[in-house]
Amino acid sequence: MATPELKSSELKLDPDKLYLEEVFTDRRIGTLRRLTPVTKDGKPDASKTVLYVGETQIMTPAGSIPIAFEIGAESLGEAAEKFGALAKDAIDRTVRELQELRRQASSSIVVPQGPLSGGGGKIQLP
């Protein structure tokens, strides 16, 4: 599969939207990322809101799937308290999406083309 050629303008970081990223974990369930907005020179930007992102993973027969979700919180402690419920919602949503993808894949129909006799038919893949 060929990869599309990327233009250098697509690979540019926006210097007005930089964050300092800190990672916190309980080494059991997942991680919390605190994204603190910073100015172009790396100093904290008090005019923007600190963001919190939760991350966990689920195991599937095909391997682990990372799950990330935003947490609306004013502090690290509040983000940690909200983590469990939001992680469950994100996992449930991901499982539903995987089930839908599996349903779509299983309902794809292979249709023979041309006459059935004489061996002239071709298999069309969806």
N, C-alpha and C positions, 0 to 999 in steps of 0.2 A: 504494500500500500504506500503510495507516494505521499509525502507530507507537503502541505502547501508552503510556498516560500513566504517567509515573514519579512515585512518591511521594518527597517530600523525604527520608524516612528511608532510601531506597535510594541516595541520593547523598551519604551522610555518610561521611567518612573516619574510620577508627578511629584515634584519637590514640595508642593503645597499640601500633600496628603500623606505625609510620612508619619509612622508610628514607631515607638519603641515597644518591642514585644518582650514580655516576661512570661515564663512558663512556670506554673505551679501544679504539683501532682500529689496525690495520696499514694501513688505507686500501686494502686489496686484497681480502681474503677475508671480513671481517665485523667484528663488534664484540664486546667483552666489557663487561658491565655489572657493576660491583661495587655491591652493595646493602648498605650499612652500617646496622644498626639504630640508631635514635636515640630519645631520650626525647622527651616532649612539648615540651621547650624546645630541642630540636635538638642536644643533647649526645650523644656516642656512648654506646650502651647495651651495655656489656660483658657483660651477662647473656644476650645473644642472639647467634646465629651470623651472621657475614657470609655473604651469598649471592652466587653468581656465576651470571650468565645469559649464554649465547652467543647471538648473532644473526647470521644470514646470509640470503641469499635465493636463490631459483631462478627462472629465466626460463621461462615457458610461452607458448604462442601467445596466451593471454589476458592476458599481462603478468607482472610479477614477483609472487612469493608470498613473504612474509616467513616465516622459520623461526626459532623461538626455542626454547631448551632450557636446562634447568638443568645446571650443572656442579658436581659435588661436589668442592670443592678447599679447601685451607687457605690458599692464597696466590694472588696474581695470576699469578705465574709458572707455578704448577701448573695454574691454569685455562687459561692460554694453551697449555700443552703438551697438555692433554686436549681442547682445542677441536676439532681436526681429526677425531678418531675419533667424538666425540659429534655433531658437525655432520653427518658422513656417515650416522650412524644416524638422525638426525632427518630428513634429506633422504630417505633410503630409506623411512622410515615415511610421510612425506608423499606420496611418489610412489605407494606402495601404496594409500593412502587415495584419492588422485585417480583411480587406475585402477579402484578399486572403485566410486567414484561414477560414473565413465564407464560401467562395466559395467551398473550399476543403471539409468542413464538410457537406455542402448541396449536394455535388455531390457524396457522399458515398452512394453506392447502397446496399440495403439489398437483398441478394439472397437466395431463399429457396433451400434446398438441398433435394435430394431424390424425390420419386414420389409425385406428387401433390394430387393424390387420396389416400384415406385410412388414411389420417391424420398422415402419417409417416414423413412429412417434418420437417426440423429444420431450424430455422432462424440463419443465420450467420451474426454476427456483424463485421463491418470492423475493 
